[in-house]
Amino acid sequence: MIPYKILLDEQDIPKQWYNIQADLPNPLKPSLNPQTQKPLTPDDLSAIFPMPLIMQEVSTERWIDIPDEVLNIYKLWRPSPLHRAYNLEKALQTPAKIYYKNEGVSPAGSHKPNTAIAQAYYNKISGIKRLATETGAGQWGSALSLACSLFGLECTVYMVKVSYHQKPYRRSLIETWGSNVIASPSDQTNSGRQVLKDDPDSMGSLGIAISEAVEDAATREDTNYALGSVLNHVLLHQSIIGLEAKAQLAKVQEYPDVIVACCGGGSNFGGIAFPFLYDKINGKDIQVIAVEPSACPTLTRGEFTYDYGDIAKLTPLSMMYTLGHDFVPPGFHAGGLRYHGDSPLVSQLVKDNLAEARALNQLGVFEAAMLFTRSEGILPAPESAHAIRGAIDVALECKESGEQKTILFNLSGHGHFDLTAYDDYLAGKLTDYEYPEEAIKKSLANLPKINL
Ligand SMILES: *Cc1c(COP(=O)(O)O)cnc(C)c1O
């Protein structure tokens, strides 16, 4: 019988990350310098990123060695367990077999430390003393703060002001690991001061916080910037999730028919899916599903085109699915899934039909979270609950058809800091929200015009 938890030994942690850029049927379009609109050069990035990460960003090598210093920190919680969701299967009365990879066991409670540790390491060996970053809901800020404390780096986190006040315990966690948290917009940067001058009561946004962190990093010699999702090197580091899952499934002679993950910037989706997409590109029949909220439907209703990563247009232009850089999603409870754009790698794979996207409403997502909590016992992050809903939908299709598919989904994090969301759900305060077509058209009308 297949056990409830399929575990690997510490020495079985993969020693290399998988880079899907080596295997893309259609290579990525180059990112562009926001001023000149010419393809980005390594020099353009060197003011805010260390050279090893810039080289990984553009690498087409299939396998990239994980440094020993990074592996030794991964050992604090990796390999993460792969669970067979026997109790959930029983609750659903489905013939499908459901597996989930539990990234909630990391010290920060999500998959984000997989890249935070690597990014802190490469900055450290490049002589950098301090990192600046932004955080919305606080997941990325806590992961980077953990990483900086382990490598002895200073860290400043610009935290969107509304979350700074609404999510005090994520802030406490960031500060406990030793980072400095600044509510954004702040009076510490030109971008922050400009916003405050126009609107002294601004509660901030991810776009503003990115502008503040990038400005901080670009104007200080000892400081670099770190991003928690979207970029190629971030998805590279996250491939450890899928590589471990593949080894764990092989241990019990299993292979997934369907892979499901939630998708905000694309890092946990890419992390679990890319090592399996390697097989799909080479002919294997697998269904790969990225799940997003219908209130921020980037992959399902956005356009595949060049766009900026932030509102202030400081970041490079990337070819991706986007709802427009000034798209502001409504305030729903999955802070990690509110980005207007998506990873260029994930976008290209969706464009090429190697992966598909589904948009789900928040009430159905929370129903799934409740069923999961009450059967498997783990309280999921609202982001991860999108993957749970996606997996449950496939399992219910199997119940209809009688098929015994093997489903693998990524549990990207636990929801212990998201209990306000659960309170609201239990109090009946949550509603569904479909983004109006008009509003999407409006923000798409502001897409940059690129002449290539
Ligand atoms: C940040 C976050 C996400 C969304 O980011 P991706 O880059 O799309 O993975 C999903 N789940 C959790 C728990 C997160 O912290």
The ligand as a Gaussian input file, in Angstrom:
#p B3LYP/6-31G(d) Opt

LIG

0 1
 C        3.276000      34.229000      -3.046000
 C        2.438000      33.027000      -2.952000
 C        1.750000      32.501000      -4.068000
 C        1.707000      33.161000      -5.410000
 O        2.932000      33.357000      -6.029000
 P        3.455000      32.463000      -7.233000
 O        4.711000      33.145000      -7.635000
 O        2.423000      32.464000      -8.306000
 O        3.699000      31.113000      -6.684000
 C        1.025000      31.338000      -3.908000
 N        0.951000      30.710000      -2.723000
 C        1.589000      31.187000      -1.629000
 C        1.452000      30.451000      -0.340000
 C        2.362000      32.350000      -1.712000
 O        3.006000      32.817000      -0.643000

